[in-house]
């Protein structure tokens, strides 16, 4: 029987990957949570612009973090993914950026506002995406912005737990409390 698992993610990511990424507070915190709790994380990113300066990011950071940190596509903009008719270009540019960073690429995606059309799902599947979290999965999700760590549900076999880059600083203590709780309850952290 498989051990229960928790998939920890940070959504709406863009700023923390901009130079100098490894020194960014959020990445430093996630690195510390990995060291202390063996936690693993997926960062779901907005599309990068063509002028994103990959050359200024220390790619060795992402290479060293490959076992506990994955990067995944989230959306091109803050609009729902399902209504994005130019999603292919944004997805492909983001994947090229992840390869250039030598980062682990997520094969589980949590798309912005959950939904994808059947055409979008077929495209993503063709590009290595194994699972797209959808509205049915949302009942297994814990949004740190909407709960406190004491109200987390333990006992389910799979939990998808997320926060957002834009509120990471305000939620750091809640995030660590949740990670500690899942760790103490014997959950496996996956990316």
Secondary structure, DSSP 8 states (H G I E B T S, - for coil): ----EEEEEEEEE-GGGSSSGGGSHHHHHHHHHHHHH---EEEEEE---TT--GGGS-HHHHHHTTTTEEEEEEESSSS-GGG-TTHHHHHHHHHHHHHHTT-EE-SEEE-TTS---HHHHHHHHHTT--EEE-HHHHTTEEEGGG--GGG-----SEEEEEEEGGGHHHHHHHHHHHHHHHHHTT-EEE-
